[in-house]
Amino acid sequence: MKATKNTLAAIALSAAALTVLPACKAVPNESAAAPEPAPAVEAQTDGNYTWFVKKGQRRRAKRQAARQAAENQAALQRVVVTGYCSCKECCGPDAAGVTASGTKAQLGTIAADTSVFPFGTQLNVPGYGEGVVEDTGAKVKGFHIDLWFPTHAEAKAWGSREMFVAMPSAQ
């Protein structure tokens, strides 16, 4: 009977100790100053662990950055860029100022090989600006585009340049 009383007393004491001081909580040391929170920067490292950034998040961020860089690179296309106008010298004896798609040639009209750049393709040409493929040309084949200018002198002044042209990404 004594053993039972001792066991019951031990259980009661342990229960009382748990209610007074739970085992899962730490007792704050009031003499120590409150610790300053570490800045949330990736540069703080301790061995192979980087504070506040999980390994999986870093890998995802690197993959996403690589994917974005590839998309940006794919949006640039190296082409030969020349200029033309609606005169007979540029467009032949039947020049009327009407494009192959049926629109009137104006600033922003681009002639291209439609197997490479279909009608309606929007291009951003450095030094010229935004343009839309609306025309074709006998000498415009492959990665070659022709930009429309209002005068023959402006078209000749543009000349022939090889450059990177920004195309909208397909989504």
C-alpha positions, 0 to 999 in steps of 0.5 A: 500500500505504501508503494501505491501512495508513493506512486500517486504522490509522485504522479501528483507532484509531476502534474503540479510541476507541469502546470507551473512550468510547462516543459515545452516553453523556455523560461526567459532570462530577464538579466539578458538583453533581448536578442536583435533579430538577424537581418533577412539577407541571403548573405548571412551564412553559417557553414552551408546554411543560408539564413532565412532562405531555404535551399528549395527556394534558391533553386526555384529562383535560379531556375526561374531566372535562367528560364526568364533569361532564355525567354528574353534571348529568344525574343531577340532575333538577328536580322538584316534590316534595309529601308524602302519607300513606295517609289518605282525604284524600290517597289518596281514599275507597278508601285502604288503604295499598297502592301501585299496585305492590302493596307496602305504603306505608312511609317511602321510598315515592314516587309518580310518573308512571311514564312519567317515573319507572318503578316501581323508580326509586331517587331521593335527595331532599334532606331526605327521603332515599332512596326508590323509586318504587312508587306513582302518583297522580291529581295526580302528572304529569310531573316531580312526585313525591309522598313518603309520610309516616306521618301527614297532619300530616307530609305537610302540613308537607312542603308543596310544594317545587321541588328537584333530585333525584338519580337513579342514572346509567344504565350 
